[in-house]
Amino acid sequence: MSLPENFRSVVGIVLNNWTALKLSISHGYGGTPMETNAKVQDLINMIDEGFATNSFEDWGDLCDLLSDYMDQVFHTLIEDNSDEELGTKLQELYYQWSNAKHNDLLDYLSSLPIQESIERAPPQINAQPNYNNDDDSDDDDDDGGGDSSSKGAGNSRTLYQGNNSHSSGNGGGSGVDADGWQVCHNRRHR
């Protein structure tokens, strides 16, 4: 692997290896392929610009950006702390990039299963979520929260539990919990 031309490319490669983002995309929670691509571009831009302008005062700012973006834009709550792991790793990679520690950076990028930026090889959308759920059509206020906007693409959400969720069998798959959230389990075990 050769050194990426800019740090934006590094961000794209790392995001292309983030299971939570890729599951959200493949389940259709980013919208149409064109909408999803625009959302991924926006996330990469925000991260790249944040590093370029020193907007991330500490790793928590970047983690909050990742978590909030996944929740608000991809309608996915991250409960496996992968947003924190990703934020920490991106901080470390930016340090290596900006301090010309290219061998360390290349060693890490070479160890990743996917070595192409998500901008060049976006994940496929395998399913479009069903936004016309019968439960939503009868009662907009079933959770007691008073949110009358529970219908529509912007409010369907996925709960990603990743490595903290160990189930029997192959450890993969997904289901719907009691609150109607789609739960996506990671197949890897730590």
PyMOL commands that set and color helices and strands:
alter all, ss='L'
color gray80, all
select helices_A, chain A and resi 7-15+19-26+33-52+59-72+82-98+102-111+134-138+153-155
alter helices_A, ss='H'
color red, helices_A
select strands_A, chain A and resi 76-78+158-162+174-176+182-185
alter strands_A, ss='S'
color yellow, strands_A
deselect
rebuild
show_as cartoon
